[in-house]
Amino acid sequence: MNFEELKGLIKENYRVVNSNEAISKVLSVLEHEHDKAVLVEEDGKIIGIAREKDLIRGGLMTNPDETKIKNFLMKTGVINVDELEPEKVAIRFIEDSTPFVLVKLNGKFGVIYIDDFLQKIKHEFENVGLEEVMNSDVITIKMHDGVAKALAAMREHGISRVVVVDEVNKIAGILTGKDVIDRVVSLKKDARLGHLSRKEKEKTLSVVVEGIMSHPVIAVGRNDTITEVIELMIGNEISSIVVAKDNIPEGIVVKKDILEHYLKRIISKECDVQIITKDIALEDLELEKLLDDLNKFLRKFKGSLGKSHLFVYVKKLKTYYRRIPLIHVSMNLRSDHGVFFVTGETWGVEFAVHATLNKLERQVIKDKEVILDKRVVQKFYEEFL
């Protein structure tokens, strides 16, 4: 995709709201917005994005008629129009987790919507099989499990959705964190009363998944292509597709997976690491050391994995121990050999990243082809056992 094609995706028909607007008012606006997010301005300047899911959570914690959206907006990166490149746009989508990327024009702003971008790059995947992109580690729960179990699974694996299966493991539905908020929590919340009581929360978490899951589920087979998956996502206004055989889940693809694979294809380096942070800023020396360690890992397995791209997501949670924050890390390794995904949590960025990296190394080394390399196995045991 050249500069002019990418520039042609910029739209100026976006909605802007003031940062002092109440959550309840903006939520009513977002009900009519396909992308469920709006730009937020203050004193005539764009200061971030308000996403529906963040505002719903904010409304559950506070009085939505009185609380301003500025308390729950998300600050995003901005790309100058003169520096517009497909790689930068894809990275912004991944890092910000927003439905559009903000582009700074001459004295004003424009946006590139994720569906428009995917539509433009879908030809890149005409000969790409789903196995190269999908996450085969599908997290499932049973229809009669409670919401508490579903939310625990999402948190443990760093995901926002789980596939619901019946007694014989066939697909029955799909459940997202937003489904829980929309169909259970928000219905029990009285805006005038503020927080849900402990009794109400316990009752909410005991709700059976079958009653709130989305169904039927749109699924594809391993022989389908990413191009077809993109068309299904856009046409059905969904952000994930389940890969199944005989209605039994074998994998799942989300839009971020597609963008990550796209980056892998357009970045020419044999090994590449992307560190993406949320609610935390890394110092230059800290970032440099982490990148060095992560690249050493990729170089160690280069002979077995081939061309590899490692996406590392670092998120600070709202829990501290002696002023050290609890850090959640997820790693997605995409290689010529396959896709590997792990998560981990511990105190402090460095410890969290290295603990998760150790888990990733254990997962990679268990793979049947990598384990044939006895020198790699021996070195692993010498270093970590």
FENNORFEN-V819780 format. One record per pair of residues at least 12 apart in sequence whose C-alpha atoms are under 10 Angstrom apart, sorted by sequence separation. I is the first residue (numbers start at 0). J is the second residue. If there is no record, write none. Layout:
I/J, I/J
This chain:
16/28, 25/37, 36/48, 37/49, 38/50, 54/66, 88/100, 98/110, 99/111, 100/112, 140/152, 149/161, 161/173, 162/174, 187/199, 219/231, 228/240, 239/251, 240/252, 241/253, 274/286, 297/309, 314/326, 315/327, 329/341, 330/342, 342/354, 343/355, 364/376, 36/49, 37/50, 54/67, 57/70, 58/71, 78/91, 87/100, 88/101, 98/111, 99/112, 100/113, 139/152, 149/162, 160/173, 161/174, 162/175, 187/200, 218/231, 228/241, 239/252, 240/253, 296/309, 313/326, 314/327, 315/328, 328/341, 329/342, 330/343, 342/355, 343/356, 14/28, 35/49, 36/50, 37/51, 54/68, 57/71, 76/90, 77/91, 88/102, 98/112, 99/113, 138/152, 139/153, 149/163, 160/174, 161/175, 217/231, 228/242, 238/252, 239/253, 240/254, 259/273, 294/308, 313/327, 314/328, 328/342, 329/343, 341/355, 342/356, 343/357, 14/29, 35/50, 36/51, 53/68, 54/69, 56/71, 57/72, 76/91, 97/112, 98/113, 99/114, 138/153, 159/174, 160/175, 161/176, 184/199, 187/202, 217/232, 238/253, 239/254, 274/289, 294/309, 312/327, 313/328, 314/329, 327/342, 328/343, 329/344, 341/356, 343/358, 361/376, 364/379, 34/50, 35/51, 36/52, 54/70, 55/71, 75/91, 76/92, 97/113, 98/114, 99/115, 100/116, 159/175, 160/176, 184/200, 187/203, 237/253, 238/254, 239/255, 274/290, 293/309, 312/328, 313/329, 327/343, 328/344, 341/357, 342/358, 343/359, 34/51, 35/52, 36/53, 53/70, 54/71, 75/92, 99/116, 158/175, 159/176, 160/177, 186/203, 237/254, 238/255, 239/256, 272/289, 273/290, 311/328, 312/329, 313/330, 326/343, 327/344, 328/345, 341/358, 342/359, 14/32, 36/54, 50/68, 53/71, 54/72, 76/94, 138/156, 158/176, 159/177, 160/178, 184/202, 217/235, 272/290, 293/311, 311/329, 312/330, 326/344, 327/345, 340/358, 341/359, 361/379, 13/32, 20/39, 32/51, 49/68, 53/72, 75/94, 76/95, 83/102, 92/111, 144/163, 183/202, 184/203, 223/242, 271/290, 272/291, 274/293, 310/329, 311/330, 312/331, 325/344, 326/345, 327/346, 340/359, 341/360, 360/379, 361/380, 18/38, 19/39, 29/49, 48/68, 49/69, 53/73, 75/95, 82/102, 83/103, 92/112, 138/158, 142/162, 143/163, 183/203, 184/204, 217/237, 222/242, 273/293, 310/330, 311/331, 325/345, 326/346, 327/347, 328/348, 339/359, 15/36, 16/37, 17/38, 18/39, 19/40, 29/50, 30/51, 48/69, 49/70, 50/71, 51/72, 74/95, 75/96, 80/101, 81/102, 82/103, 92/113, 139/160, 140/161, 141/162, 142/163, 143/164, 153/174, 183/204, 218/239, 219/240, 220/241, 221/242, 232/253, 272/293, 309/330, 310/331, 311/332, 324/345, 325/346, 326/347, 327/348, 339/360, 341/362, 14/36, 15/37, 16/38, 17/39, 18/40, 19/41, 29/51, 47/69, 49/71, 50/72, 73/95, 75/97, 78/100, 79/101, 80/102, 81/103, 138/160, 139/161, 140/162, 141/163, 142/164, 143/165, 153/175, 154/176, 217/239, 218/240, 219/241, 220/242, 221/243, 232/254, 271/293, 272/294, 309/331, 310/332, 323/345, 324/346, 325/347, 326/348, 329/351, 330/352, 340/362, 357/379, 361/383, 13/36, 14/37, 15/38, 16/39, 17/40, 18/41, 26/49, 28/51, 46/69, 48/71, 49/72, 50/73, 73/96, 77/100, 78/101, 79/102, 80/103, 81/104, 88/111, 138/161, 139/162, 140/163, 141/164, 142/165, 143/166, 153/176, 180/203, 183/206, 216/239, 217/240, 218/241, 219/242, 220/243, 221/244, 229/252, 271/294, 308/331, 309/332, 310/333, 323/346, 324/347, 325/348, 326/349, 328/351, 329/352, 339/362, 340/363, 13/37, 14/38, 15/39, 16/40, 17/41, 18/42, 25/49, 26/50, 27/51, 47/71, 48/72, 49/73, 73/97, 76/100, 77/101, 78/102, 79/103, 80/104, 81/105, 89/113, 92/116, 137/161, 138/162, 139/163, 140/164, 141/165, 142/166, 150/174, 179/203, 216/240, 217/241, 218/242, 219/243, 220/244, 228/252, 229/253, 270/294, 308/332, 309/333, 322/346, 323/347, 324/348, 326/350, 327/351, 328/352, 339/363, 13/38, 14/39, 15/40, 16/41, 17/42, 25/50, 26/51, 47/72, 48/73, 49/74, 75/100, 76/101, 77/102, 78/103, 79/104, 80/105, 88/113, 137/162, 138/163, 139/164, 140/165, 141/166, 149/174, 150/175, 179/204, 216/241, 217/242, 218/243, 219/244, 220/245, 228/253, 229/254, 270/295, 272/297, 307/332, 308/333, 309/334, 321/346, 322/347, 323/348, 326/351, 327/352, 328/353, 330/355, 338/363, 17/43, 25/51, 26/52, 46/72, 47/73, 48/74, 75/101, 76/102, 77/103, 78/104, 79/105, 139/165, 141/167, 142/168, 149/175, 150/176, 217/243, 218/244, 220/246, 228/254, 271/297, 307/333, 308/334, 320/346, 325/351, 326/352, 328/354, 329/355, 330/356, 337/363, 357/383, 17/44, 18/45, 22/49, 46/73, 47/74, 48/75, 89/116, 141/168, 149/176, 179/206, 183/210, 219/246, 225/252, 270/297, 306/333, 307/334, 308/335, 319/346, 320/347, 328/355, 329/356, 332/359, 336/363, 339/366, 17/45, 18/46, 26/54, 41/69, 46/74, 47/75, 80/108, 88/116, 89/117, 140/168, 141/169, 142/170, 146/174, 182/210, 183/211, 218/246, 220/248, 221/249, 229/257, 269/297, 270/298, 304/332, 305/333, 306/334, 307/335, 316/344, 318/346, 319/347, 327/355, 328/356, 330/358, 331/359, 16/45, 17/46, 18/47, 22/51, 25/54, 26/55, 39/68, 40/69, 45/74, 46/75, 47/76, 79/108, 80/109, 139/168, 141/170, 142/171, 150/179, 179/208, 182/211, 218/247, 219/248, 220/249, 221/250, 228/257, 269/298, 304/333, 305/334, 306/335, 307/336, 309/338, 315/344, 330/359, 337/366, 15/45, 18/48, 39/69, 47/77, 78/108, 141/171, 142/172, 146/176, 149/179, 181/211, 182/212, 216/246, 218/248, 219/249, 220/250, 304/334, 305/335, 306/336, 307/337, 308/338, 309/339, 310/340, 311/341, 312/342, 313/343, 314/344, 316/346, 329/359, 336/366, 18/49, 22/53, 23/54, 77/108, 78/109, 85/116, 139/170, 141/172, 142/173, 219/250, 226/257, 270/301, 303/334, 304/335, 305/336, 307/338, 309/340, 311/342, 313/344, 315/346, 332/363, 16/48, 22/54, 23/55, 26/58, 78/110, 140/172, 147/179, 179/211, 218/250, 219/251, 225/257, 269/301, 281/313, 303/335, 304/336, 305/337, 315/347, 336/368, 15/48, 16/49, 21/54, 22/55, 39/72, 77/110, 140/173, 146/179, 178/211, 179/212, 218/251, 280/313, 301/334, 303/336, 304/337, 315/348, 336/369, 15/49, 23/57, 38/72, 39/73, 139/173, 140/174, 174/208, 178/212, 279/313, 280/314, 301/335, 304/338, 314/348, 22/57, 23/58, 37/72, 38/73, 39/74, 85/120, 139/174, 173/208, 174/209, 178/213, 270/305, 271/306, 272/307, 273/308, 274/309, 275/310, 276/311, 277/312, 278/313, 279/314, 280/315, 297/332, 313/348, 22/58, 38/74, 172/208, 173/209, 175/211, 269/305, 270/306, 271/307, 272/308, 273/309, 274/310, 275/311, 276/312, 277/313, 278/314, 279/315, 21/58, 26/63, 146/183, 172/209, 174/211, 175/212, 269/306, 270/307, 271/308, 272/309, 273/310, 274/311, 275/312, 276/313, 277/314, 278/315, 279/316, 297/334, 25/63, 171/209, 173/211, 174/212, 175/213, 268/306, 269/307, 270/308, 271/309, 272/310, 273/311, 274/312, 275/313, 276/314, 277/315, 278/316, 313/351, 22/61, 23/62, 24/63, 172/211, 173/212, 174/213, 267/306, 268/307, 269/308, 270/309, 271/310, 272/311, 273/312, 274/313, 275/314, 276/315, 277/316, 278/317, 313/352, 22/62, 23/63, 24/64, 172/212, 173/213, 174/214, 268/308, 312/352, 21/62, 22/63, 23/64, 24/65, 171/212, 172/213, 173/214, 311/352, 21/63, 22/64, 23/65, 25/67, 26/68, 171/213, 172/214, 173/215, 264/306, 266/308, 21/64, 22/65, 23/66, 24/67, 25/68, 171/214, 172/215, 173/216, 263/306, 20/64, 21/65, 22/66, 23/67, 24/68, 165/209, 170/214, 171/215, 172/216, 173/217, 263/307, 264/308, 311/355, 20/65, 21/66, 22/67, 23/68, 163/208, 164/209, 170/215, 171/216, 172/217, 263/308, 279/324, 311/356, 19/65, 20/66, 21/67, 22/68, 50/96, 163/209, 170/216, 262/308, 263/309, 19/66, 20/67, 21/68, 22/69, 48/95, 50/97, 170/217, 279/326, 19/67, 20/68, 21/69, 22/70, 49/97, 50/98, 170/218, 260/308, 18/67, 19/68, 20/69, 22/71, 48/97, 163/212, 259/308, 17/67, 18/68, 19/69, 48/98, 162/212, 163/213, 259/309, 277/327, 17/68, 18/69, 19/70, 48/99, 161/212, 162/213, 163/214, 259/310, 16/68, 17/69, 18/70, 276/328, 18/71, 48/101, 163/216, 275/328, 18/72, 47/101, 147/201, 150/204, 162/216, 275/329, 147/202, 149/204, 45/101, 146/202, 147/203, 148/204, 274/330, 146/203, 147/204, 148/205, 273/330, 145/203, 146/204, 147/205, 149/207, 273/331, 145/204, 146/205, 147/206, 148/207, 149/208, 289/348, 293/352, 304/363, 37/97, 145/205, 146/206, 147/207, 148/208, 272/332, 289/349, 292/352, 293/353, 296/356, 300/360, 303/363, 36/97, 37/98, 38/99, 144/205, 145/206, 146/207, 147/208, 288/349, 292/353, 296/357, 303/364, 35/97, 36/98, 37/99, 45/107, 144/206, 145/207, 146/208, 34/97, 35/98, 36/99, 38/101, 44/107, 45/108, 143/206, 144/207, 145/208, 146/209, 285/348, 286/349, 289/352, 293/356, 296/359, 297/360, 300/363, 34/98, 143/207, 144/208, 145/209, 270/334, 285/349, 289/353, 292/356, 296/360, 300/364, 304/368, 33/98, 34/99, 142/207, 143/208, 144/209, 145/210, 146/211, 269/334, 303/368, 304/369, 141/207, 142/208, 143/209, 173/239, 303/369, 141/208, 142/209, 143/210, 173/240, 281/348, 302/369, 303/370, 140/208, 141/209, 142/210, 173/241, 303/371, 142/211, 279/348, 300/369, 303/372, 142/212, 263/333, 302/372, 9/80, 170/241, 263/334, 38/110, 259/331, 300/372, 303/375, 170/243, 259/332, 260/333, 302/375, 6/80, 169/243, 259/333, 260/334, 5/80, 6/81, 169/244, 170/245, 171/246, 256/331, 300/375, 169/245, 170/246, 171/247, 299/375, 6/83, 169/246, 170/247, 256/333, 2/80, 5/83, 6/84, 34/112, 168/246, 169/247, 170/248, 2/81, 5/84, 34/113, 160/239, 162/241, 168/247, 169/248, 299/378, 2/82, 3/83, 5/85, 34/114, 167/247, 168/248, 2/83, 4/85, 1/83, 2/84, 164/246, 165/247, 1/84, 2/85, 5/88, 164/247, 0/84, 1/85, 164/248, 0/85, 163/248, 13/99, 162/248, 133/221, 162/250, 10/99, 162/251, 9/99, 129/219, 130/220, 131/221, 161/251, 9/100, 10/101, 11/102, 129/220, 130/221, 9/101, 10/102, 129/221, 130/222, 132/224, 133/225, 9/102, 128/221, 129/222, 130/223, 131/224, 132/225, 128/222, 129/223, 130/224, 131/225, 9/104, 13/108, 127/222, 128/223, 129/224, 130/225, 6/102, 11/107, 13/109, 127/223, 128/224, 129/225, 11/108, 12/109, 13/110, 126/223, 127/224, 128/225, 129/226, 10/108, 11/109, 12/110, 13/111, 125/223, 126/224, 127/225, 128/226, 129/227, 9/108, 10/109, 11/110, 13/112, 125/224, 126/225, 127/226, 129/228, 9/109, 10/110, 11/111, 124/224, 125/225, 126/226, 8/109, 9/110, 10/111, 124/225, 125/226, 8/110, 9/111, 10/112, 123/225, 124/226, 125/227, 6/109, 8/111, 9/112, 121/224, 122/225, 123/226, 124/227, 7/111, 8/112, 121/225, 122/226, 124/228, 137/241, 6/111, 8/113, 10/115, 121/226, 124/229, 137/242, 5/111, 9/115, 120/226, 121/227, 135/241, 8/115, 9/116, 121/228, 133/240, 134/241, 135/242, 8/116, 118/226, 121/229, 133/241, 134/242, 117/226, 120/229, 121/230, 133/242, 139/248, 5/115, 138/248, 5/116, 8/119, 118/229, 137/248, 117/229, 118/230, 130/242, 136/248, 137/249, 138/250, 117/230, 129/242, 135/248, 136/249, 137/250, 138/251, 5/119, 135/249, 136/250, 137/251, 4/119, 114/229, 117/232, 118/233, 134/249, 135/250, 136/251, 137/252, 114/230, 117/233, 133/249, 134/250, 135/251, 133/250, 134/251, 135/252, 114/232, 115/233, 132/250, 133/251, 134/252, 0/119, 114/233, 130/249, 132/251, 133/252, 134/253, 0/120, 113/233, 114/234, 130/250, 132/252, 133/253, 56/177, 59/180, 129/250, 130/251, 132/253, 55/177, 114/236, 129/251, 130/252, 134/256, 0/123, 129/252, 132/255, 133/256, 52/176, 53/177, 56/180, 114/238, 132/256, 133/257, 52/177, 55/180, 56/181, 59/184, 65/190, 131/256, 132/257, 51/177, 55/181, 59/185, 63/189, 64/190, 65/191, 131/257, 132/258, 58/185, 62/189, 63/190, 64/191, 132/259, 133/260, 52/180, 56/184, 59/187, 60/188, 62/190, 63/191, 129/257, 132/260, 52/181, 55/184, 56/185, 59/188, 61/190, 62/191, 131/260, 132/261, 55/185, 58/188, 59/189, 60/190, 61/191, 62/192, 63/193, 58/189, 59/190, 61/192, 62/193, 58/190, 61/193, 62/194, 60/193, 61/194, 124/257, 127/260, 59/193, 60/194, 61/195, 58/193, 59/194, 60/195, 58/194, 59/195, 121/257, 124/260, 117/254, 120/257, 124/261, 120/258, 123/261, 114/254, 117/257, 121/261, 124/264, 113/254, 117/258, 120/261, 123/264, 116/258, 123/265, 117/261, 113/258, 157/312, 96/254, 96/255, 93/254, 94/255, 92/254, 93/255, 92/255, 93/256, 90/255, 93/258, 89/255, 92/258, 93/259, 23/190, 92/259, 89/257, 90/258, 89/258, 90/259, 88/258, 89/259, 157/327, 156/327, 157/328, 158/329, 86/258, 89/261, 90/262, 155/327, 156/328, 157/329, 89/262, 154/327, 156/329, 157/330, 86/261, 87/262, 85/261, 86/262, 85/262, 86/263, 86/265, 94/273, 85/265, 86/266, 94/274, 95/275, 94/275, 95/276, 93/275, 94/276, 95/277, 90/273, 94/277, 91/275, 156/340, 157/341, 158/342, 90/275, 156/341, 157/342, 155/341, 156/342, 157/343, 155/342, 156/343, 157/344, 154/342, 155/343, 155/344, 134/331, 134/333, 132/333, 34/236, 131/333, 132/334, 135/337, 136/338, 33/236, 131/334, 134/337, 135/338, 136/339, 74/278, 131/335, 133/337, 134/338, 135/339, 136/340, 73/278, 131/336, 132/337, 133/338, 134/339, 135/340, 136/341, 131/337, 132/338, 134/340, 130/337, 131/338, 130/338, 93/310, 94/312, 93/312
